[in-house]
Amino acid sequence: MRNQRLEAFLQARFDYDTCEPTHRVRYEANLLAPAAELLAVYQRSSGQALTVEELFQITSEAYHEYRGAQVRLQQSRINRIR
């Protein structure tokens, strides 16, 4: 089962990590919105609050896998163009 909120967060994190330095502020805002949503859902379901830093730590393995998949996808698109 896919978690759309988590996927949106992972995509926003990937976009932030791979954006041009001049666009960091805009992508940071795009990252913090899904992060806040995930944090709110977690707090409602568990009764415990997390910080953004803790969210990044908890999702680091999922992000590593997501980033690898995105890089492979981009590479396959580039190879198709050649």
N, C-alpha and C positions, 0 to 999 in steps of 0.2 A: 504494500500500500504506500502510495506516494504522499509525502507531506508537502503540500504546495507552499506553505509558509516557509518551511526550511529551504526548499528549492529556491524560492524568491530571495531569501537571505544569502544563500550560497552564490547565486548568480550576481547579486549586488556586490558581494565581497570580491568575486572574481573580476567584475567590471572595475571596481575600485583598485584592485591590485595591478591591473593591466592597463589602466588609463594613462594618458599623457599627464605628466606632472602639473601642467597648467590647468587641468580639469579636475584636480583632486577635490576641491571644495564642493563642486557639484556632485561628484560621485560619492563623497562622504555623506552628503545629505541623503542620497539615494540608498546608501547602506544603512544609515541609522533608522530609517523608517521601518524596514522589515525587521531589524534587530529589536526595536521597541515593541513591535507586534508580537514577536516570539517571546520576549520577556514577559509581556502582559499575559499571554496564554499560559506560560509556565507558572506564573504567580497565581493565576486563577485556579489552575488545576492542582497545584501542589501546596499552595499556601505559603510558599517561600519565594523570596525575591532573589534575583541574580543581578550581577552587574554586567555591563556590556563586555568587560574583559573576561568574566567567567563564561559568558556565552561563547566568546571566541575560543576559549580553551576547550569547552565541552564539545564544540563542533569542529575542532581542528582536524580530526581524522576524516570526518565526512567531507570537509572542505578539501583536504588533500586528495581524496578520491575524485571529488567533483572537478577540481582543477586539472588533474591528470586527464580525465575524460574530455574536458573542454579543449585542452591542448591537442589531444589526439584528433578530435573532431576538426579543429582548425587546420591541423596538418593534412588531414585527408582531403579537405576542401582545396587546399593549396596544391596538393599533388594532382587533383582532378583537373585543375586549370592548366597545368603544365602539359 
